[in-house]
């Protein structure tokens, strides 16, 4: 039989492990990420994109499902637009690239319901005290998505694009559920 003092030590240790276990806090964070994503209709953000070491910056408006408008801060004034079906990249030099959205990893990243279904069953990886990562394997794509542990926002992703380039995108200055101009998501014409 355990001594009374030893019993209390085991009881305190059990309570500390049970109520302060990292898996419990990770589970709570996961549910908070899911709840935040469910309540998100759109986000606007600044971004930094690294494609094989080439850095570009700009800002975007993402509206679920599958719509995005991005303006790059580069000399070509590149824009990227998805209307939910097609993805167009247009520059002022003039270049015009048109892709079916479903042939790109963005098709999955911009699909809130897909993300919610995947996250619910994926094991998360805590990167440090600030970030959570989920790795999604789908349709020959590996998508790493990152969330902030404090505000539960999507803060970035890492994919291999259709040209087999490593594409890492970081989001900042995120604003949720803003009034947005729906015309942004109209596919620009090829001039």
Z-matrix of the N, CA and C atoms (Angstrom, degrees):
N
C 1 1.450
C 2 1.527 1 108.62
N 3 1.324 2 115.67 1 140.10
C 4 1.456 3 121.51 2 -179.77
C 5 1.522 4 110.77 3 -73.95
N 6 1.304 5 115.86 4 143.30
C 7 1.450 6 119.95 5 172.86
C 8 1.515 7 108.54 6 -67.29
N 9 1.311 8 115.65 7 155.31
C 10 1.465 9 121.18 8 -178.04
C 11 1.528 10 111.35 9 -57.90
N 12 1.314 11 118.88 10 -44.00
C 13 1.469 12 122.44 11 -179.85
C 14 1.520 13 111.68 12 -64.48
N 15 1.331 14 116.28 13 -41.43
C 16 1.458 15 120.86 14 178.63
C 17 1.529 16 110.08 15 -66.98
N 18 1.314 17 118.17 16 -38.93
C 19 1.464 18 122.38 17 178.08
C 20 1.524 19 110.28 18 -58.71
N 21 1.319 20 116.56 19 -46.00
C 22 1.470 21 120.23 20 -179.99
C 23 1.526 22 111.81 21 -64.99
N 24 1.325 23 117.61 22 -36.37
C 25 1.464 24 120.49 23 176.52
C 26 1.523 25 110.60 24 -62.27
N 27 1.340 26 116.69 25 -45.30
C 28 1.468 27 119.78 26 177.62
C 29 1.522 28 111.56 27 -64.36
N 30 1.317 29 116.89 28 -38.89
C 31 1.462 30 121.00 29 179.41
C 32 1.528 31 110.63 30 -64.34
N 33 1.311 32 117.39 31 -45.41
C 34 1.472 33 121.18 32 178.54
C 35 1.525 34 110.11 33 -63.35
N 36 1.333 35 117.48 34 -43.93
C 37 1.456 36 121.47 35 178.56
C 38 1.536 37 110.26 36 -60.54
N 39 1.339 38 117.26 37 -44.79
C 40 1.462 39 121.34 38 178.35
C 41 1.524 40 111.05 39 -60.25
N 42 1.303 41 118.15 40 -44.99
C 43 1.469 42 121.88 41 -179.81
C 44 1.528 43 110.07 42 -63.52
N 45 1.319 44 117.19 43 -43.71
C 46 1.466 45 120.26 44 179.17
C 47 1.527 46 111.41 45 -62.04
N 48 1.316 47 117.08 46 -44.34
C 49 1.460 48 120.28 47 -179.80
C 50 1.521 49 110.49 48 -67.44
N 51 1.310 50 117.78 49 -44.73
C 52 1.463 51 120.99 50 -176.16
C 53 1.525 52 112.38 51 -68.22
N 54 1.300 53 117.74 52 -46.87
C 55 1.462 54 120.28 53 -174.36
C 56 1.524 55 113.95 54 -88.15
N 57 1.311 56 117.95 55 -14.06
C 58 1.462 57 120.21 56 -179.35
C 59 1.514 58 111.86 57 -121.08
N 60 1.302 59 116.42 58 23.85
C 61 1.455 60 119.02 59 -178.60
C 62 1.520 61 110.45 60 -71.52
N 63 1.330 62 117.48 61 137.79
C 64 1.461 63 120.84 62 179.61
C 65 1.526 64 112.32 63 -58.94
N 66 1.338 65 118.24 64 -34.32
C 67 1.459 66 119.51 65 -179.39
C 68 1.518 67 111.14 66 -64.88
N 69 1.316 68 117.88 67 -33.10
C 70 1.456 69 119.62 68 176.79
C 71 1.525 70 109.95 69 -67.86
N 72 1.329 71 117.78 70 -43.43
C 73 1.458 72 118.98 71 179.29
C 74 1.532 73 110.99 72 -68.95
N 75 1.327 74 118.34 73 -35.22
C 76 1.461 75 121.30 74 176.15
C 77 1.523 76 109.50 75 -64.77
N 78 1.333 77 117.43 76 -41.59
C 79 1.471 78 120.49 77 178.17
C 80 1.522 79 110.55 78 -61.48
N 81 1.318 80 116.61 79 -40.20
C 82 1.468 81 120.29 80 178.08
C 83 1.519 82 110.58 81 -65.98
N 84 1.314 83 117.23 82 -41.96
C 85 1.458 84 121.14 83 178.07
C 86 1.528 85 109.78 84 -62.75
N 87 1.323 86 117.38 85 -43.02
C 88 1.460 87 121.07 86 178.44
C 89 1.525 88 110.22 87 -58.18
N 90 1.309 89 117.44 88 -45.43
C 91 1.468 90 120.32 89 179.83
C 92 1.530 91 110.85 90 -65.52
N 93 1.315 92 117.22 91 -37.66
C 94 1.464 93 120.55 92 177.09
C 95 1.534 94 111.11 93 -65.31
N 96 1.337 95 117.54 94 -38.77
C 97 1.463 96 121.23 95 175.85
C 98 1.525 97 109.66 96 -62.34
N 99 1.318 98 116.85 97 -46.22
C 100 1.466 99 121.59 98 179.03
C 101 1.524 100 110.42 99 -60.78
N 102 1.323 101 117.63 100 -46.90
C 103 1.473 102 120.83 101 -179.70
C 104 1.527 103 111.59 102 -62.72
N 105 1.330 104 116.82 103 -41.56
C 106 1.461 105 120.24 104 178.99
C 107 1.523 106 110.67 105 -64.57
N 108 1.320 107 116.57 106 -43.68
C 109 1.462 108 120.43 107 179.69
C 110 1.532 109 110.72 108 -64.20
N 111 1.323 110 117.42 109 -40.70
C 112 1.467 111 120.93 110 178.09
C 113 1.526 112 111.72 111 -58.80
N 114 1.317 113 116.86 112 -37.89
C 115 1.469 114 120.67 113 -176.24
C 116 1.532 115 113.18 114 -86.81
N 117 1.323 116 117.13 115 0.22
C 118 1.465 117 121.37 116 -177.86
C 119 1.527 118 110.43 117 -91.22
N 120 1.331 119 115.23 118 121.81
C 121 1.470 120 121.33 119 174.32
C 122 1.522 121 110.06 120 -95.83
N 123 1.333 122 115.34 121 -36.83
C 124 1.458 123 120.28 122 179.04
C 125 1.520 124 109.23 123 -157.00
N 126 1.316 125 115.38 124 160.45
C 127 1.468 126 121.38 125 172.03
C 128 1.526 127 108.11 126 -139.53
N 129 1.301 128 114.76 127 147.06
C 130 1.456 129 120.62 128 169.81
C 131 1.524 130 106.32 129 -117.66
N 132 1.331 131 115.84 130 147.41
C 133 1.460 132 118.74 131 -174.19
C 134 1.515 133 110.66 132 -162.97
N 135 1.331 134 114.55 133 159.91
C 136 1.453 135 122.41 134 167.29
C 137 1.526 136 106.37 135 -91.75
N 138 1.317 137 116.78 136 154.56
C 139 1.463 138 118.93 137 179.72
C 140 1.517 139 111.09 138 -139.63
N 141 1.322 140 112.90 139 156.75
C 142 1.455 141 122.40 140 167.63
C 143 1.515 142 105.69 141 -127.58
N 144 1.315 143 115.89 142 123.49
C 145 1.460 144 121.97 143 -176.25
C 146 1.517 145 108.77 144 -117.34
N 147 1.326 146 115.47 145 130.77
C 148 1.453 147 122.17 146 179.03
C 149 1.521 148 107.26 147 -117.48
N 150 1.332 149 115.95 148 111.77
C 151 1.462 150 120.85 149 177.26
C 152 1.514 151 107.65 150 -114.40
N 153 1.331 152 114.31 151 106.39
C 154 1.478 153 121.12 152 -178.21
C 155 1.527 154 111.96 153 49.91
N 156 1.334 155 117.25 154 41.46
C 157 1.456 156 121.83 155 176.20
C 158 1.519 157 114.83 156 91.27
N 159 1.326 158 118.79 157 -10.12
C 160 1.463 159 121.54 158 177.11
C 161 1.530 160 108.15 159 -90.80
N 162 1.341 161 115.94 160 119.50
C 163 1.474 162 121.96 161 -175.43
C 164 1.520 163 109.94 162 -96.18
N 165 1.332 164 116.52 163 131.21
C 166 1.461 165 122.67 164 172.22
C 167 1.524 166 107.56 165 -131.39
N 168 1.326 167 115.65 166 150.80
C 169 1.458 168 121.20 167 179.37
C 170 1.525 169 109.23 168 -129.36
N 171 1.318 170 114.93 169 166.56
C 172 1.458 171 120.22 170 177.92
C 173 1.510 172 110.49 171 169.50
N 174 1.330 173 115.46 172 -158.52
C 175 1.457 174 120.13 173 176.87
C 176 1.521 175 109.61 174 -141.25
N 177 1.334 176 114.57 175 154.95
C 178 1.465 177 121.26 176 -175.02
C 179 1.517 178 110.45 177 -139.13
N 180 1.325 179 112.97 178 158.59
C 181 1.458 180 122.69 179 167.15
C 182 1.517 181 105.66 180 -126.06
N 183 1.316 182 116.08 181 123.37
C 184 1.454 183 122.71 182 179.12
C 185 1.513 184 107.36 183 -113.43
N 186 1.329 185 116.37 184 128.63
C 187 1.463 186 120.87 185 175.25
C 188 1.519 187 107.72 186 -123.71
N 189 1.335 188 114.94 187 127.14
C 190 1.462 189 118.84 188 177.56
C 191 1.516 190 108.93 189 -78.60
N 192 1.343 191 118.83 190 143.28
C 193 1.454 192 126.49 191 -3.30
C 194 1.528 193 112.92 192 -92.61
N 195 1.302 194 115.60 193 134.04
C 196 1.460 195 125.77 194 163.03
C 197 1.523 196 116.78 195 65.97
N 198 1.314 197 118.62 196 24.44
C 199 1.462 198 119.78 197 177.19
C 200 1.524 199 109.30 198 -114.52
N 201 1.337 200 114.50 199 139.05
C 202 1.460 201 119.08 200 178.16
C 203 1.531 202 108.86 201 -152.76
N 204 1.324 203 114.20 202 145.89
C 205 1.464 204 122.04 203 174.15
C 206 1.518 205 106.99 204 -134.31
N 207 1.327 206 117.19 205 122.17
C 208 1.469 207 121.57 206 -179.52
C 209 1.517 208 110.05 207 -128.33
N 210 1.329 209 115.36 208 136.10
C 211 1.462 210 122.92 209 172.27
C 212 1.520 211 107.54 210 -112.44
N 213 1.321 212 114.80 211 124.19
C 214 1.453 213 120.84 212 179.18
C 215 1.519 214 109.49 213 -90.52
N 216 1.313 215 115.59 214 144.99
C 217 1.464 216 121.81 215 177.85
C 218 1.527 217 108.53 216 -95.51
N 219 1.313 218 114.75 217 67.02
C 220 1.462 219 118.99 218 178.68
C 221 1.520 220 109.08 219 -131.04
N 222 1.313 221 116.57 220 173.39
C 223 1.464 222 120.24 221 -175.74
C 224 1.525 223 112.47 222 -65.69
N 225 1.317 224 118.19 223 -24.66
C 226 1.466 225 121.36 224 179.64
C 227 1.525 226 113.80 225 -86.16
N 228 1.338 227 116.64 226 -5.13
C 229 1.477 228 121.51 227 -179.52
C 230 1.529 229 110.70 228 52.09
N 231 1.317 230 115.10 229 45.57
C 232 1.462 231 121.17 230 -178.14
C 233 1.523 232 110.62 231 -62.08
N 234 1.327 233 116.31 232 141.56
C 235 1.459 234 121.80 233 170.18
C 236 1.526 235 108.27 234 -125.49
N 237 1.311 236 115.30 235 149.57
C 238 1.451 237 123.06 236 175.89
C 239 1.515 238 105.98 237 -125.48
N 240 1.333 239 117.58 238 128.72
C 241 1.462 240 121.57 239 -177.28
C 242 1.524 241 109.49 240 -136.09
N 243 1.327 242 115.45 241 134.35
C 244 1.461 243 121.29 242 168.74
C 245 1.520 244 108.26 243 -125.42
N 246 1.331 245 115.11 244 132.08
C 247 1.466 246 120.64 245 175.52
C 248 1.523 247 111.34 246 -98.54
N 249 1.310 248 117.05 247 8.74
C 250 1.457 249 122.21 248 -178.56
C 251 1.519 250 112.43 249 103.13
N 252 1.332 251 116.87 250 -18.33
C 253 1.463 252 122.16 251 179.30
C 254 1.529 253 112.02 252 -118.31
N 255 1.317 254 115.11 253 -42.73
C 256 1.464 255 121.82 254 -175.70
C 257 1.518 256 109.79 255 -120.83
N 258 1.322 257 114.08 256 156.28
C 259 1.456 258 121.74 257 175.69
C 260 1.523 259 107.13 258 -124.99
N 261 1.334 260 115.60 259 126.73
C 262 1.459 261 120.73 260 -179.65
C 263 1.516 262 109.11 261 -124.23
N 264 1.327 263 115.30 262 136.47
C 265 1.464 264 122.28 263 171.59
C 266 1.516 265 105.96 264 -118.60
N 267 1.321 266 116.02 265 123.48
C 268 1.454 267 121.40 266 -176.56
C 269 1.522 268 108.89 267 -130.43
N 270 1.339 269 115.54 268 138.76
C 271 1.456 270 121.02 269 176.76
C 272 1.526 271 109.26 270 -125.39
N 273 1.320 272 115.85 271 169.78
C 274 1.463 273 121.28 272 179.35
C 275 1.521 274 113.38 273 -85.68
N 276 1.310 275 119.38 274 4.40
C 277 1.468 276 119.47 275 -172.49
C 278 1.539 277 116.88 276 -90.22
N 279 1.256 278 132.62 277 5.35
C 280 1.463 279 127.85 278 -35.05
C 281 1.533 280 111.21 279 -88.61
N 282 1.284 281 116.21 280 130.88
C 283 1.466 282 122.80 281 172.34
C 284 1.516 283 107.50 282 -121.93
N 285 1.319 284 116.14 283 145.79
C 286 1.461 285 121.88 284 -177.83
C 287 1.527 286 107.35 285 -143.40
N 288 1.340 287 116.36 286 118.93
C 289 1.460 288 121.35 287 -179.63
C 290 1.519 289 108.04 288 -122.89
N 291 1.315 290 116.25 289 128.54
C 292 1.462 291 122.43 290 -177.04
C 293 1.531 292 108.49 291 -123.20
N 294 1.349 293 116.66 292 127.09
C 295 1.456 294 121.97 293 -178.52
C 296 1.528 295 109.32 294 -131.85
N 297 1.325 296 117.25 295 146.87
C 298 1.475 297 118.31 296 166.84
C 299 1.534 298 107.37 297 -67.20
N 300 1.312 299 117.48 298 128.81
C 301 1.465 300 120.67 299 -177.43
C 302 1.519 301 111.32 300 -57.27
N 303 1.329 302 117.66 301 -37.57
C 304 1.461 303 120.25 302 -175.88
C 305 1.529 304 113.64 303 -68.46
N 306 1.334 305 118.04 304 -4.74
C 307 1.468 306 122.04 305 175.59
C 308 1.523 307 111.89 306 -96.42
N 309 1.337 308 117.08 307 4.33
C 310 1.460 309 121.46 308 -177.75
C 311 1.526 310 110.64 309 -120.68
N 312 1.328 311 117.77 310 154.29
C 313 1.473 312 120.10 311 175.64
C 314 1.537 313 113.00 312 -62.42
N 315 1.347 314 117.24 313 -24.84
C 316 1.470 315 119.80 314 178.41
C 317 1.523 316 111.67 315 -60.36
N 318 1.320 317 117.45 316 -27.63
C 319 1.459 318 121.07 317 177.15
C 320 1.524 319 111.02 318 -53.97
N 321 1.316 320 117.15 319 -39.11
C 322 1.468 321 121.79 320 -179.69
C 323 1.527 322 111.46 321 -83.34
N 324 1.323 323 117.22 322 -40.54
C 325 1.465 324 120.79 323 -178.95
C 326 1.524 325 111.18 324 -63.82
N 327 1.321 326 117.52 325 -35.25
C 328 1.470 327 121.90 326 -177.62
C 329 1.525 328 112.98 327 -86.48
N 330 1.315 329 117.44 328 1.76
C 331 1.467 330 122.25 329 -178.99
C 332 1.532 331 109.36 330 -100.83
N 333 1.318 332 115.71 331 97.78
C 334 1.471 333 120.76 332 -176.27
C 335 1.524 334 112.07 333 -59.33
N 336 1.325 335 118.05 334 -42.94
C 337 1.465 336 120.13 335 -179.02
C 338 1.525 337 111.59 336 -64.05
N 339 1.307 338 116.25 337 -39.03
C 340 1.463 339 120.02 338 175.76
C 341 1.531 340 110.24 339 -60.88
N 342 1.340 341 116.44 340 -47.89
C 343 1.471 342 120.26 341 179.71
C 344 1.524 343 111.18 342 -59.53
N 345 1.325 344 116.67 343 -45.10
C 346 1.468 345 120.58 344 -179.82
C 347 1.528 346 111.10 345 -60.14
N 348 1.321 347 116.93 346 -45.16
C 349 1.469 348 120.61 347 179.95
C 350 1.515 349 111.58 348 -64.28
N 351 1.312 350 117.39 349 -40.78
C 352 1.464 351 121.00 350 -179.68
C 353 1.529 352 111.57 351 -69.05
N 354 1.321 353 116.31 352 -49.14
C 355 1.468 354 120.59 353 -176.99
C 356 1.522 355 111.29 354 -58.89
N 357 1.321 356 116.55 355 -37.50
C 358 1.465 357 120.47 356 -177.98
C 359 1.525 358 112.18 357 -56.29
N 360 1.337 359 117.11 358 -30.55
C 361 1.457 360 119.98 359 -174.89
C 362 1.528 361 114.28 360 -112.91
N 363 1.315 362 117.03 361 -1.17
C 364 1.461 363 120.15 362 -179.11
C 365 1.519 364 112.05 363 -89.60
N 366 1.316 365 114.53 364 152.02
C 367 1.463 366 120.29 365 172.32
C 368 1.521 367 107.00 366 -86.84
N 369 1.302 368 115.03 367 132.37
C 370 1.459 369 120.49 368 -179.72
C 371 1.519 370 109.93 369 -89.62
N 372 1.315 371 113.05 370 160.40
C 373 1.455 372 120.52 371 176.15
C 374 1.518 373 106.89 372 -125.93
N 375 1.313 374 115.47 373 122.70
C 376 1.457 375 120.80 374 177.82
C 377 1.522 376 107.58 375 -84.21
N 378 1.350 377 116.73 376 119.15
C 379 1.458 378 120.13 377 -176.63
C 380 1.519 379 112.48 378 -83.46
N 381 1.292 380 116.16 379 -34.13
C 382 1.466 381 123.13 380 173.26
C 383 1.521 382 105.24 381 -168.18
N 384 1.299 383 118.82 382 -158.95
C 385 1.465 384 119.23 383 -178.98
C 386 1.526 385 112.57 384 -73.55
N 387 1.342 386 118.24 385 -5.02
C 388 1.461 387 120.51 386 -174.83
C 389 1.522 388 116.27 387 -109.93
N 390 1.354 389 118.77 388 -25.33
C 391 1.457 390 119.81 389 -168.16
C 392 1.518 391 113.54 390 -130.67
N 393 1.335 392 114.26 391 148.83
C 394 1.466 393 123.34 392 174.18
C 395 1.527 394 107.25 393 -121.35
N 396 1.317 395 116.41 394 138.88
C 397 1.463 396 122.53 395 179.79
C 398 1.523 397 109.75 396 -121.81
N 399 1.335 398 115.49 397 139.34
C 400 1.468 399 122.61 398 170.97
C 401 1.522 400 107.15 399 -123.48
N 402 1.321 401 116.88 400 137.29
C 403 1.460 402 121.83 401 176.65
C 404 1.520 403 108.16 402 -109.12
N 405 1.333 404 115.02 403 122.31
C 406 1.460 405 121.78 404 -178.87
C 407 1.526 406 107.76 405 -110.20
N 408 1.322 407 116.54 406 128.32
C 409 1.458 408 122.35 407 175.47
C 410 1.521 409 107.51 408 -112.50
N 411 1.332 410 116.22 409 113.04
C 412 1.470 411 120.13 410 -176.00
C 413 1.519 412 109.59 411 -154.47
N 414 1.343 413 116.98 412 134.27
C 415 1.466 414 123.23 413 175.21
C 416 1.532 415 112.31 414 49.46
N 417 1.304 416 116.91 415 49.30
C 418 1.470 417 122.37 416 -179.42
C 419 1.526 418 113.28 417 63.02
N 420 1.315 419 117.58 418 17.79
C 421 1.463 420 122.36 419 176.29
C 422 1.524 421 109.44 420 -111.93
N 423 1.319 422 115.92 421 139.92
C 424 1.460 423 121.43 422 167.09
C 425 1.512 424 105.92 423 -112.51
N 426 1.329 425 114.96 424 117.37
C 427 1.457 426 121.22 425 -177.58
C 428 1.519 427 107.93 426 -118.20
N 429 1.315 428 115.39 427 120.71
C 430 1.458 429 120.49 428 173.12
C 431 1.520 430 107.10 429 -101.39
N 432 1.323 431 116.37 430 121.04
C 433 1.457 432 120.10 431 177.47
C 434 1.522 433 108.44 432 -114.32
N 435 1.327 434 115.03 433 146.94
C 436 1.459 435 121.20 434 -173.40
C 437 1.520 436 109.62 435 -125.91
N 438 1.328 437 115.51 436 138.93
C 439 1.459 438 122.73 437 179.17
C 440 1.520 439 109.50 438 -126.65
N 441 1.313 440 115.47 439 150.98
C 442 1.459 441 122.94 440 176.41
C 443 1.530 442 108.17 441 -84.18
N 444 1.325 443 117.76 442 128.72
C 445 1.470 444 121.81 443 -179.65
C 446 1.527 445 112.65 444 -70.25
N 447 1.329 446 117.61 445 -21.33
C 448 1.463 447 119.64 446 -175.70
C 449 1.523 448 112.55 447 -86.17
N 450 1.339 449 117.56 448 -43.74
C 451 1.466 450 119.13 449 -177.49
C 452 1.528 451 112.30 450 -113.90
N 453 1.338 452 117.73 451 -4.08
C 454 1.468 453 124.97 452 173.81
C 455 1.521 454 113.54 453 68.63
N 456 1.347 455 117.81 454 18.58
C 457 1.457 456 122.49 455 177.91
C 458 1.528 457 110.74 456 -81.26
N 459 1.315 458 114.73 457 149.09
C 460 1.456 459 121.73 458 166.69
C 461 1.526 460 106.51 459 -64.43
N 462 1.328 461 117.49 460 125.92
C 463 1.470 462 119.52 461 -177.76
C 464 1.520 463 113.12 462 -121.64
N 465 1.339 464 117.23 463 4.45
C 466 1.445 465 117.87 464 175.85
C 467 1.507 466 113.72 465 162.62
N 468 1.347 467 113.72 466 174.17
C 469 1.458 468 120.51 467 177.82
C 470 1.514 469 109.43 468 -153.81
N 471 1.317 470 113.74 469 161.17
C 472 1.460 471 122.38 470 177.08
C 473 1.524 472 107.20 471 -134.60
N 474 1.329 473 116.49 472 125.39
C 475 1.467 474 121.75 473 -179.17
C 476 1.525 475 109.05 474 -142.19
N 477 1.308 476 115.14 475 168.53
C 478 1.457 477 121.37 476 166.80
C 479 1.519 478 104.56 477 -105.14
N 480 1.351 479 116.75 478 122.00
C 481 1.466 480 120.25 479 -174.07
C 482 1.532 481 111.37 480 -78.86
N 483 1.330 482 115.87 481 -178.10
C 484 1.465 483 119.97 482 -174.45
C 485 1.527 484 112.74 483 -66.65
N 486 1.327 485 117.63 484 -14.63
C 487 1.470 486 121.67 485 176.19
C 488 1.529 487 111.89 486 -98.79
N 489 1.337 488 116.57 487 10.91
C 490 1.464 489 124.25 488 179.55
C 491 1.524 490 112.59 489 67.95
N 492 1.342 491 116.24 490 28.31
C 493 1.461 492 121.74 491 174.24
C 494 1.522 493 109.83 492 -93.51
N 495 1.332 494 116.67 493 140.08
C 496 1.455 495 120.95 494 173.26
C 497 1.526 496 108.07 495 -73.76
N 498 1.315 497 116.79 496 122.47
C 499 1.459 498 123.23 497 -176.25
C 500 1.523 499 108.07 498 -120.66
N 501 1.326 500 116.60 499 116.34
C 502 1.463 501 122.30 500 179.06
C 503 1.522 502 106.98 501 -117.83
N 504 1.321 503 116.24 502 123.72
C 505 1.461 504 121.69 503 -177.23
C 506 1.527 505 109.22 504 -122.27
N 507 1.336 506 116.04 505 126.57
C 508 1.465 507 122.96 506 177.40
C 509 1.521 508 108.72 507 -111.16
N 510 1.332 509 117.02 508 134.16
C 511 1.460 510 122.65 509 179.44
C 512 1.528 511 109.94 510 -104.86
N 513 1.339 512 115.77 511 145.19
C 514 1.462 513 120.83 512 175.89
C 515 1.527 514 108.44 513 -146.79
N 516 1.324 515 117.09 514 170.76
C 517 1.469 516 123.27 515 -179.74
C 518 1.526 517 111.05 516 49.34
N 519 1.320 518 115.92 517 48.67
C 520 1.466 519 122.40 518 -174.12
C 521 1.527 520 110.31 519 -79.00
N 522 1.339 521 115.27 520 132.11
C 523 1.465 522 122.30 521 174.70
C 524 1.521 523 107.65 522 -124.79
N 525 1.311 524 115.61 523 134.67
C 526 1.466 525 121.94 524 -174.16
C 527 1.523 526 110.82 525 -106.38
N 528 1.331 527 115.63 526 141.37
C 529 1.466 528 124.89 527 171.46
C 530 1.528 529 113.01 528 52.27
N 531 1.334 530 114.62 529 54.27
C 532 1.465 531 122.03 530 176.35
C 533 1.526 532 109.62 531 -89.00
N 534 1.331 533 116.68 532 160.25
C 535 1.457 534 120.36 533 170.51
C 536 1.521 535 107.18 534 -72.47
N 537 1.318 536 115.89 535 128.75
C 538 1.461 537 119.27 536 -177.17
C 539 1.522 538 110.74 537 -131.09
N 540 1.312 539 115.22 538 155.95
C 541 1.456 540 122.56 539 177.43
C 542 1.527 541 108.18 540 -84.43
N 543 1.323 542 117.44 541 114.41
C 544 1.473 543 122.33 542 -177.20
C 545 1.534 544 112.01 543 -65.87
N 546 1.325 545 117.78 544 -20.44
C 547 1.463 546 120.65 545 179.40
C 548 1.529 547 112.76 546 -68.47
N 549 1.324 548 116.95 547 -16.16
C 550 1.464 549 119.97 548 177.83
C 551 1.523 550 112.12 549 -57.44
N 552 1.322 551 116.82 550 -29.29
C 553 1.454 552 121.43 551 -172.38
C 554 1.533 553 113.20 552 -92.14
N 555 1.338 554 116.65 553 9.91
C 556 1.463 555 120.23 554 174.21
C 557 1.526 556 108.20 555 -77.14
N 558 1.312 557 115.48 556 134.55
C 559 1.458 558 120.43 557 -178.66
C 560 1.532 559 109.28 558 -67.23
N 561 1.341 560 117.41 559 125.59
C 562 1.476 561 119.10 560 179.47
C 563 1.522 562 110.89 561 -68.41
N 564 1.288 563 114.93 562 150.45
C 565 1.466 564 119.73 563 -179.35
C 566 1.516 565 109.87 564 -79.55
N 567 1.311 566 114.46 565 157.23
C 568 1.460 567 120.66 566 177.33
C 569 1.521 568 107.14 567 -88.65
N 570 1.324 569 117.00 568 112.72
C 571 1.477 570 120.94 569 -177.20
C 572 1.506 571 111.05 570 -86.44
